[in-house]
Amino acid sequence: MAAPAATAAAACAAAGEVEVTTLQMEGWGPGRCIFGVCHFPAGTSWGPAECLIFITRNAVYRLPLGAPAAGGPGCVGSAVPQLLAGRESEELVARLDGSGSDARFQFLGGGIAMDGERQLLLRDWDIATDTTSLRLMAPDGTVSTVAGVTLPGMWMRPAILPNGYLAAYDNTLVKPEPDSDDEEQEEPYWTRLRIAVIATNFAPPGLPAAAAAAAGPPPRSLPGDLGALLDAQPDSTADLTIRVGERRFHVHRAILSARCDYFKQRLAGDAFEDARAAELELPDADPNAFALLLRWLYTGAVDVPADQGRGVAELADRLLLPSLCTAAQDVVAASVGTGTIADSLLWAAGCCESRGGNFTRLLARLKRWYVERAAEVRREARDGLRALMQQQPDLMLELMEAELMEASGQRAVKRSRLN
């Protein structure tokens, strides 16, 4: 990479060529691996010169990008990596927040990301506990651990989504439980691929200045304009107030009537006294769930947090919004884990009994989830299973029968392969 890099790149582009420069890093042995690289242009908070930031197993380095070797582009250049944080070591050390060489990492392999404030996001894997934590490194070399973000497994390739959420994936070799009926197991391991999206609030990385300028202002849209109208409340345009618990929501009758059959019936003509009321009450509803439902009515879309999935699903079913109810149920299904599956099954079964068939699809999904991971659930969530046995014995019996059928089918497939 030449200096100034922009001039060299422009010259190569004009000639229709690609410039490649190999950087031979001084003092860098062949056994030291690089697990992630991030580029910073000149004049950023990471330094006045253009540079690469890269990570090894337990350290972070800065590599200045200077002029090419005397032979010109394509020749081998020479650069000296500068240690920014951590320390090279083959020994396992405890994680330690701090600045520069005082910070300690356990295993940084698996990628690097940058947020909109030009902080580095590093995933740090603890080999002993098989958990992944998120470390944050500021341009001044200060390393901190992001609270509340610890995932089981070795998560890799962190990426910040446009809404500020963090995404990563886990690719793990899992050893299944031995099958006593088989004399030989052909495949002792199988691969489990998972993707996690965590509701963080990182500043998303922006477009390059040139691309942002070329893009111009975003186009107007009906969902965007109606969302802005909702955000502007209360104002002179609202003609109705909905009281949910201690909160009041200023809304527009026409939008609620057009988008929701429940409100269409409640606000229609002289069918109810509510049609002339300036304020209506929605009893026995969660204000936070209603706020999300209202966003969906105005814009046609809403991000339902995992902890609000159940409340939104129940309220959407009550207010005759099957599409939103299904979307909220999908959130519940996607967020279930071994520690929560029993409680989720209890909730879904209760909804089927009290609300009818709108929750049968979710209950079937949760049953399949349990059957596929029954052994793991029994190891980690015995208290939840006891509650399930006590409150829904028929459902627990159905799950046990499905588990036996699943195991029998797997054994039959294995025997057919051996024969």
N, C-alpha and C positions, 0 to 999 in steps of 0.2 A: 504494500500500500504506500503510495507516494505521498510527498508533502510539497505543497499543499494538496491534500487528498482530493478536494473538489475539483481543482484545476486538472489534475491527472485523469480523474474519472471522466471529466467533460471531454478531454482530448481523445480518450479511448472511445467514448461513445460516438464522437463525430467521425472517427475512422472506422466505426463498425466493429471494433475489437474489444476484447475483454482483457483487462490487465490483471495479472496474477503475480503476486510477490510472496515468496516463501520467507517466513521469519524464523531464523534459527535462534532459539532462546539460549542465552549463555548460562551455563551451570545447570542446565535442565537435563536430568538423566532420562534414559529411555524407559525406565520403569515407572515414571510418574505420570499418572493419567489426568486428563482434563475432562471434567464431566459437564461443563456448561460454559457458554461464552455470551457476553452481552457487549454491544458496541455503543460508545458514547462519542458524539462529535466534539470538536474543539469548542471551548468556551462554556462548558456546562459546569455544574457543581462538582463534577468528578475531576476537574482539572482544566487548565487552559488549553492543553493539547489534546488532539484526538487520541483515543485509547480503546483498548479492549479490557473488560473485566472478566476474569475467568475463575473457575473454582476447581479445586482438587478435592480429595477425600475430606480433608479437614482444614482447608485454608482458602482464603480469597486473595487474588492477585490483580494488580493493574499492570498492563503491558502497553507502554507508550508506542504510538505508531509514528515513526519518523520517516526520513527520506529513504529511498531504495539504495541498494549498494551501488558502487561506482559503475558497474556494468549496465545500470539502467533497469527499467521494469523487467521482471522475470528473473532477475538475479537474486541471490540469497542475501537477505538483510540480517542484521544482528540486533537483538533487543534483550534487555535485562528485565525480567518480571520483578515487580515491587510488591512485597507482602503488605496487604491492607488489614487483614484480620485473621486470627487463628494461628495455628502452628502445625507444621508437618510432623506427623507422628504415626507410627504403626501400632501404637498401643491405644486401647480403648480408654477414653477420658470422659469425664462427666461434662455435660453441657454447662457453659458458663457465659453469661452476658458480660459485656464490657467493651472496651475500646481497643482497637488494634490487636496487638499480639496477646493482650490479656484475655480476649474472648476465646472460647473453646467450642469446637464442633465435634460431633461424633461421626457422621457420615453424610456428606453433602451431595453425593452422587445422585443424579436424577434430574438435572436441569436447573435453570435459573430464570427468573422473571424480573421485570422492572415495572413499577407502578408509575402513575402520572406525576408523582413528586420526585421521580428519579431515585427512589429507594429500591434496593435489591431485595427480592423475596427468595429465600433459600429454604429448601426442604431438608430437614436434618433427621436422619433415621437412627433410632436407638436399637442396636442389634440385640441387646439383652432382653428388652421388653417387646421388641417387634412393633414399635409405634413410631409414628412420624410427627414431628413438631415443625412449626413454621417459624423461621428466624428472619428478622428484618435488619437490614444493614443500611445505615445512612451514609451519605457521601463523606462525612467526617470520620468514618471508620467505627462508629458506635453500633454494636450488635445487641439486639434485644429479642426476646422470645415473645411471639404473639400469644396473648392469653386466650384460653378457650379453644384453641385449634390444635387438637391432638387426635390423630386418627390411627386406628389399629392397622398394621401392615406397613409395607414399604411403598409409599405414594411417590409418584414421579411426575415430571414435566408440569410444574405449576404454571398456571396462566390466569391472568386477570381478565375477566369478561367486561364488556362495555358498561354493565350496570354496577361494577365494583366488586362483584362476587369472585371468589377464587375457585378455580377448577383444577383437578389433578386426577391421575389415574393410578390404579394399583394392579400390577400384573404379578400374581403370586402362584408359586407351585404348591399345591395342596395334596397331602397324602390322605387318601380316604381310609375309613376304618376297614380292617381286614375282614374278608368274608370267610367265615368258618367252613362254608360248604365248598369252597374252591381250593383245590390243591395247588393251583398256580394262578397268579395274577399277572396278566399280560402288561397292564399299564399301572404301575404302582403310584404314579402321580398324575394329576390333571391340573390344568391352568385355570386360574380364576381371574377374570378381568373385570375390574370395577371402576366406575367413574364417580367422583364426588364433586358436588357443587356446594360450596360453603357460603353462607350469607354474611360475607365480610363487607366492609365499606371502604376498600382501597380506592384511591383515585385511579381511574382507568388510564392507561397510556393513551395519549392523544395522537392524532395524525401528525405527520411532519408538516411544518409550516406551509410548504408549497402545496401539499395535497389539501390541507385545510382551506387555504385561500381559494384553490381551484374549485373545491366543493361548494363554497358559498353557503348561504343560510339554508337550513333544512326546509324542504317543501312543507306547505301547510297540509293538514289532513283533518278529516272529520273527527276521528278519535282524539287527535291531539288538541283540537279546538274545544271539544266538549270536556276533555280532561282539564284544560285551562279554565273553563267555565266553572267546573266543580272546585278547583283550587282557589278560585276568586271569592268563594262564599265565606261569609254572608255579604251579599250586595243587593242592589235594588232589583235585580232580575228574579230572585227567588220568590216564589209565591206559596211556599209550604214549608213547614218545619216538622221533622220527624224526631220524636223524643225516644231515645233508647237508653234506658237506665238514667244516668246523670248527664248524658251528652245530648246535644241538640244538633241536628243536621239540617242545614238549609238547602232545599232542593227545588226542583221544577216539576210541577204536576204533569205537564205534557210529556216530559222525558220518562218519568216513572210509569205513566199510563201506557206509553208506547212500548216500553221495554220489559214490563213485568206484569203478567196476568193478575197477580195478587193485588197490586196497586190499581190496575185497570178496573177490577171489580170493586175495590174499596172506594175509589174516587169517581165512579161512574154516576152521573146524573143525580137522581134522588134515591138511588138504591140504598145508600147508607147516609147517615148524618155526617159521616166523614167527608162527603163530597163538598160540603160547605165550610168545613173546619179549617182554621188557619194553622192548627197544630194537631198532629196525630201522634199517638203513642204506639210503640211496637213492644209489647210486654214480653218478658222472658226471652230476651235476645241479648247477645253479647255485643256491646258497642264496637269493639275492634273488628269483629266478624262483619258487622253491618257496614262499617267503613270500607272494607274490602269489597263487599257486595255492591255497594254504591259505586265504587270505582269501575266495577265490571259493567254495571248498567249504563254508565256514561260513556265508557271507552270501548267496551267489548272485550277487554282483556285485563287481567290483574295477576300479579305475582303473589301467590298465597304462601306465606311462610309455613314451615312444617308444623309449628306449634299451633297454627290457626286452621289447619286442614279440616279437623273434625268439626269445629264450630261453624266454619263456612259451609261445609257440606250439609250439616243439619239445617242451617238457616236457609240455604238455597233451596233445599227440598221443601221446606215450609212455605217459602214464598213463590213456589212454582217456577223455579229456574233450573230445569234438568241439566242444561249444558254446564252451568257453573257447578252444580252439584257433582257432576261426573269429573270435572277438572279438579275439584277439591279432593275427591276420593282418590284421584291419581296421585295427588301430593301425599296423602296418607299412606298409600301403598308404597310409594317411592322412598319414604322416610322410615319405614319399619326396620327393626333390627332384632337380634336375638333376645335382647332385653325387653323389647316392647311388643313383640308379636302376640303374646298371650293377651295382653290388655287390649291390643287392637282387634283381636278376634272377638273378645267380649263386647267391645263397643259396636263392632259391625253386626254381630249377631243380635244385639239389643235393638239396633236401628232397623234391622229386618223385621223384628217382631213388632216394633211400635210404629214404623213408618211404611212398611210394605216392601214392594219389590225393587225400589230404586237403589237399594244397597246390596242386592244379591250378587251382582257382578263383583263388587269389592270383596265381599265375604269369600267368594270363590277364589279370587286372586290371593287373598291372605291364607286360605287353606293350602293352596299350591305352594306358597312360600314356606309355610311351616313344614309340609311333607318333605320338601327338598332339603331342609336343614334340621330335621327333627332331632338328630343326635346332638348337634351343636346346641340347640335350644334346651334340651334336657340337661346338658352340662352346665349351662350358664344362667338359666332362668327357671329354676325349680319352683320358686315361690309363685311366679306367675302361672305356671302350669297347675299348681295346687288350686289357685283361685279359679282357673278355667274349669277344673274338674268339679269344684263345688258349685259354681254358678251356672255352668253349661255342660252338664255331664253327657248329654246326647251329642253335643258338638265334639267333645273330647273323644268319645267313642268313635265317632265318624272319622276323626283325624287318625286315630290309632289304626283303624281298618284300612284307611287310604295308605298309611305308611307301610303296613304289611304287604299290601298289593304292589306298591312301588318296589319294595325290596325283592319280592318274588319275581317281578318282571325283569329286574336287573340281573338276578341270578340265572334266569332262563336265557337271557341274551348272552351271558358269559359262557354258559354251557354250549350254546350253539356255535360260538366262535371256536371253542376247544375241539368240538367234533368236526 
